[in-house]
Every structure is written in structure tokens, then in C-alpha cells.
């Protein structure tokens, strides 16, 4: 059963958010696990990343019907930063600073230019 145009536009965003949650835990979740051998950390991270790929690859395949590759990559990066910001505060206990906010704003401005029709 084919997807509706609206779902084709929304599904990749939802899937990229979910995939980024998995990838953020794969890349950074181990920072709170200090007393395990590195090879175990790598194997667990690899296992978590497996699920990220099961979401990211179809998200890009489905999204290609609506978005350009540059738009998909831009969405991926903005979603990655948003997920990481929440993760770093909620899980790692980090504080976001004004510098982080300014940097994120510049990245958002860059994303706006990618999605803007050619200038």
C-alpha cells in the first residue's frame, strides 16, 4: 500500500528522530559506563547502532520522494543536534550555554538556506 504524500513527507522526519536517539546512545551513552572493557562498549554500541541503520536508511529512501539529498542530510544534522542537546542535558547532566545556542542558531540558519529555493 503506497504512502500518502503527507506521510511521505513526515515519516522520514519521525524515523530520523528515532534513528538519532539510537545513534546518540550508541555514540555517547557509554560515557556514563566507566568500568567496562572498551571492546564490550564497542560491541554494545555497534548493536545499538544496528537499529539506527534500520531507521535511517529507509527514512532516506522514503524521504527521497519528497526531499533532495541535501535537504535530507540537512534534516539529519539538525535532528542530530536537537537530539544530542536533549540527551546531553537529560542523560549526561551537561548544561547548555549561550555559546551552544548561538552555534545551533547558525546551523539552523544554514539549514534554512538549504531549504530555501535557489538564491
C-alpha positions as CSV (number, residue, x, y, z in Angstrom):
1,X,0.0,0.0,0.0
2,X,1.6,3.3,-1.1
3,X,2.0,6.1,1.4
4,X,0.1,9.4,1.2
5,X,2.1,12.4,0.2
6,X,1.8,13.9,3.7
7,X,3.0,10.7,5.3
8,X,5.9,10.5,2.8
9,X,7.0,14.0,4.0
10,X,6.5,13.3,7.7
11,X,7.7,9.6,8.0
12,X,11.4,10.4,7.2
13,X,11.5,13.1,9.9
14,X,10.0,10.8,12.6
15,X,12.3,8.0,11.5
16,X,15.3,10.2,11.6
17,X,14.5,11.4,15.1
18,X,14.1,7.8,16.3
19,X,17.3,6.8,14.5
20,X,19.2,9.6,16.1
21,X,18.1,8.6,19.6
22,X,19.6,5.1,18.9
23,X,22.8,6.6,17.5
24,X,23.2,9.1,20.3
25,X,23.0,6.3,22.8
26,X,25.4,4.3,20.7
27,X,28.0,7.0,20.5
28,X,27.6,8.8,23.8
29,X,25.6,6.6,26.2
30,X,28.7,4.7,27.3
31,X,30.2,7.9,28.8
32,X,28.4,7.0,32.0
33,X,29.8,3.5,32.0
34,X,33.3,3.8,33.2
35,X,34.3,0.3,34.4
36,X,33.8,-1.9,31.4
37,X,36.4,-3.0,28.9
38,X,36.4,-0.9,25.7
39,X,35.7,-3.9,23.5
40,X,32.4,-4.6,25.3
41,X,31.5,-0.9,25.0
42,X,32.2,-1.0,21.2
43,X,30.2,-4.2,20.7
44,X,27.2,-2.8,22.7
45,X,27.4,0.5,20.8
46,X,27.6,-1.4,17.5
47,X,24.5,-3.4,18.5
48,X,22.6,-0.2,19.3
49,X,23.7,1.4,16.0
50,X,22.3,-1.6,14.1
51,X,18.8,-0.3,15.0
52,X,19.8,3.2,13.9
53,X,20.5,2.0,10.4
54,X,17.2,0.1,10.2
55,X,15.5,3.5,10.6
56,X,17.9,5.9,8.9
57,X,18.3,4.0,5.6
58,X,14.5,3.6,5.0
59,X,14.0,7.2,6.2
60,X,16.3,8.5,3.4
61,X,14.8,6.1,0.8
62,X,11.2,7.2,1.6
63,X,12.3,10.9,2.0
64,X,13.9,10.9,-1.4
65,X,10.4,11.0,-2.9
66,X,9.9,14.4,-1.3
67,X,13.3,15.9,-0.4
68,X,16.6,16.3,-2.1
69,X,19.6,14.5,-0.7
70,X,20.9,17.9,0.5
71,X,17.7,18.5,2.4
72,X,17.7,15.0,3.9
73,X,21.3,15.5,5.1
74,X,20.4,18.9,6.5
75,X,17.4,17.4,8.4
76,X,19.7,14.7,9.7
77,X,22.2,17.2,11.1
78,X,19.6,19.5,12.7
79,X,17.8,16.5,14.2
80,X,21.1,15.1,15.4
81,X,21.9,18.3,17.3
82,X,18.5,18.6,18.7
83,X,18.5,15.0,20.0
84,X,22.0,15.5,21.3
85,X,21.1,18.7,23.2
86,X,18.3,16.9,25.0
87,X,20.4,13.8,25.6
88,X,23.4,15.8,27.0
89,X,21.2,17.7,29.5
90,X,18.8,14.8,30.4
91,X,21.2,11.9,30.4
92,X,24.7,13.3,30.8
93,X,23.8,16.1,33.1
94,X,25.5,18.7,31.0
95,X,24.5,22.4,30.8
96,X,23.7,24.1,27.6
97,X,25.4,27.5,27.3
98,X,24.7,30.6,25.3
99,X,27.6,29.6,23.0
100,X,25.8,26.3,22.3
101,X,22.6,28.3,21.5
102,X,24.4,30.7,19.2
103,X,26.2,27.8,17.4
104,X,22.9,26.0,17.0
105,X,21.3,29.1,15.6
106,X,23.9,29.4,13.0
107,X,23.4,25.8,12.0
108,X,19.6,26.4,11.8
109,X,20.3,29.4,9.6
110,X,22.4,27.2,7.3
111,X,19.5,24.7,7.2
112,X,17.1,27.5,6.3
113,X,19.4,28.3,3.3
114,X,19.4,24.7,2.1
115,X,15.6,24.5,2.2
116,X,15.2,28.0,0.6
117,X,14.7,27.9,-3.1
118,X,17.8,28.7,-5.0
119,X,19.0,32.2,-4.4
